[in-house]
């Protein structure tokens, strides 16, 4: 016998699917290049906003969105490997996967802010570093993508494994927010402190994320030494 519980809140689910679509779109626009490279940059800034929101939501979100409920501590990992771990959110190995994915995406976005393609694209923070360092970060940006791709493939393989071997559907709860678990499991695990969805915390997280996006996409560009020099330099004389 099973019981249905609410596990993933709406902001958590929206983040998950928006990130998946944005990363896929970033890859497509970078591969095609040309006029789409500008969209690659815009998607990168959007992903940065998503990451900032997820970090904030990891502290202010509902119960199972909070890092404290699933962070893969040594004791949790040991219990999981021994087969004694019980929980209804991310298991410790799944939590490691989540952290690895978020960390890799963060490196991708961070290096992309300073990257260039020697043709038409320059990251929004390109002018804050010299060209040689920008080239190095561009190389890291390209290399880290393959690490991210490996984590994505591993993530998909894990979903398939759980669906067909363990008979657990991990996709449906991320769509509906609800998950079916055995009654015995629901009764055996210790109840977590209730941290339900809070509109005020959501709005605050959204405002901070949007502010970061605004700053990176244009607001902070006015601090660029190169642009400041261009704005203050007197116009050339004509004869």
C-alpha positions in Angstrom: 0.0 0.0 0.0 1.2 3.5 -0.9 0.6 7.0 0.1 1.0 10.1 -2.0 3.0 13.0 -0.6 3.9 16.4 -1.9 7.7 16.6 -2.3 8.9 19.1 -4.9 7.5 22.6 -4.8 6.7 24.6 -8.0 9.8 26.8 -8.0 12.0 23.8 -7.6 10.3 22.1 -10.6 10.4 25.2 -12.8 14.1 25.6 -12.0 14.8 22.0 -13.0 13.0 22.1 -16.4 14.1 25.6 -17.3 17.7 24.7 -16.5 17.5 21.5 -18.7 16.0 23.5 -21.6 18.4 26.4 -21.3 21.5 24.1 -21.2 20.3 22.3 -24.3 19.5 25.5 -26.1 23.0 26.9 -25.1 24.6 23.9 -26.7 22.6 24.2 -29.8 23.3 27.9 -30.2 27.0 27.5 -29.6 27.2 24.6 -32.1 25.4 26.5 -34.8 27.2 29.8 -34.0 26.8 32.7 -36.4 24.0 35.1 -35.4 22.9 32.6 -32.7 26.1 33.2 -30.6 24.5 36.3 -29.1 21.6 34.1 -27.9 24.2 31.7 -26.5 25.4 34.6 -24.3 21.9 35.6 -23.3 21.1 32.0 -22.3 24.3 31.9 -20.2 23.2 34.9 -18.2 19.7 33.4 -17.8 21.3 30.2 -16.5 23.3 32.3 -14.0 20.0 33.8 -12.8 18.6 30.2 -12.4 21.6 29.1 -10.4 21.4 32.1 -8.1 17.8 31.4 -7.5 18.5 27.7 -6.8 21.2 28.6 -4.2 18.8 31.0 -2.5 16.0 28.5 -2.7 18.2 25.9 -1.2 18.1 27.9 2.1 14.6 29.5 1.8 12.6 27.0 -0.1 10.2 24.3 1.1 11.4 21.3 3.0 12.8 19.0 0.3 14.3 21.8 -1.7 16.6 22.8 1.2 20.2 21.7 1.0 20.1 20.7 4.7 17.6 17.9 4.0 19.7 16.1 1.4 23.3 17.3 1.6 25.4 14.2 1.3 27.2 14.1 4.6 29.6 11.3 5.4 27.0 9.6 7.8 24.3 9.8 5.1 26.6 8.3 2.4 27.7 5.6 4.8 24.2 4.7 5.7 23.2 4.6 2.0 26.1 2.3 1.0 25.2 0.0 3.9 21.6 -0.1 2.8 20.2 1.5 6.0 19.4 5.0 4.6 15.8 5.9 4.5 14.4 9.0 3.0 11.9 10.4 0.4 13.9 13.1 -1.3 17.3 12.9 -3.0 19.3 9.9 -1.8 22.9 10.7 -0.9 24.3 9.6 -4.2 21.6 11.5 -6.0 22.5 14.6 -3.9 26.2 14.2 -5.0 24.9 14.2 -8.6 22.9 17.3 -8.0 25.8 19.2 -6.4 28.2 18.0 -9.2 25.8 19.2 -11.9 25.2 22.6 -10.3 28.9 23.1 -9.7 29.8 22.2 -13.3 27.1 24.5 -14.7 28.4 27.3 -12.4 31.9 26.9 -13.8 30.5 26.9 -17.3 28.6 30.2 -16.7 31.4 31.8 -14.7 34.0 31.2 -17.4 31.6 32.2 -20.1 31.2 35.6 -18.5 34.8 36.4 -19.5 35.1 34.3 -22.7 35.5 35.4 -26.3 35.5 33.6 -29.7 38.0 35.9 -31.5 35.3 36.8 -34.0 32.1 38.5 -32.7 31.4 37.3 -29.2 32.7 38.7 -25.9 31.4 37.8 -22.5 29.9 40.7 -20.5 33.0 40.7 -18.2 35.5 40.4 -21.0 36.8 43.9 -20.5 37.6 43.2 -16.8 40.5 40.8 -17.7 43.3 40.8 -20.3 43.0 38.9 -23.5 45.3 36.1 -22.6 43.4 35.3 -19.4 40.1 35.5 -21.4 41.5 33.0 -23.8 42.4 30.7 -20.9 38.9 31.0 -19.5 37.4 30.3 -22.9 39.4 27.1 -23.1 38.1 26.1 -19.7 34.6 27.0 -20.8 34.9 24.6 -23.7 36.6 21.8 -21.7 34.1 21.9 -18.8 31.3 21.4 -21.3 32.4 17.8 -21.8 32.4 17.3 -18.0 28.9 18.7 -17.9 27.8 16.4 -20.7 29.2 13.4 -18.8 27.2 14.3 -15.7 24.0 14.8 -17.8 24.4 11.4 -19.4 25.0 9.9 -16.0 21.9 11.7 -14.7 19.8 10.2 -17.6 21.2 6.7 -17.1 20.3 6.9 -13.4 16.7 7.9 -14.2 16.4 5.0 -16.6 17.9 2.6 -14.1 15.5 3.7 -11.4 12.5 3.4 -13.8 13.2 0.0 -15.2 15.2 -1.8 -12.4 13.9 -0.2 -9.2 10.5 0.5 -10.6 10.7 4.1 -9.4 9.6 6.9 -11.6 11.8 10.0 -10.9 10.4 12.1 -13.8 6.7 12.2 -12.8 7.3 13.7 -9.3 9.4 16.5 -11.0 6.4 17.2 -13.2 3.6 17.0 -10.7 5.5 17.6 -7.4 3.9 14.5 -5.9 5.4 11.1 -5.1 4.0 7.8 -4.1 5.9 6.0 -1.3 5.1 2.9 0.7 3.1 3.5 3.9 5.8 1.6 5.8 8.5 4.0 4.6 6.4 7.1 5.4 5.8 5.8 9.0 9.4 4.7 9.5 11.3 7.9 8.6 11.6 10.7 11.1 9.5 13.7 10.2 11.4 16.7 9.0 10.6 20.3 10.2 7.8 21.6 8.0 9.1 24.3 5.7 6.2 24.9 3.3 6.2 27.2 0.3 6.4 30.8 1.3 5.5 33.5 -1.2 7.6 36.2 0.5 10.7 34.1 0.4 10.0 33.2 -3.2 9.6 36.9 -4.3 12.8 37.8 -2.4 14.8 35.0 -4.1 13.3 36.1 -7.5 14.2 39.7 -7.0 17.8 38.9 -6.0 18.2 36.6 -9.0 16.7 39.2 -11.4 19.0 41.8 -10.0 22.0 39.6 -10.7 20.8 39.1 -14.3 20.3 42.8 -14.7 23.7 43.6 -13.4 25.5 41.1 -15.5 23.6 41.9 -18.7 24.2 45.6 -18.6 24.0 47.2 -15.2 27.6 46.4 -14.2 29.0 46.9 -17.6 29.3 50.7 -16.9 32.0 49.8 -14.4 34.2 48.5 -17.2 37.4 50.5 -17.4 37.4 50.3 -21.2 33.8 51.6 -21.5 34.4 54.3 -18.9 37.3 55.6 -20.8 35.3 55.7 -24.0 32.5 57.6 -22.3 34.8 60.2 -20.7 37.2 60.7 -23.6 36.6 63.9 -25.6 35.3 63.5 -29.1 38.0 63.6 -31.9 38.5 67.0 -33.5 37.7 67.3 -37.2 39.3 69.8 -39.6 
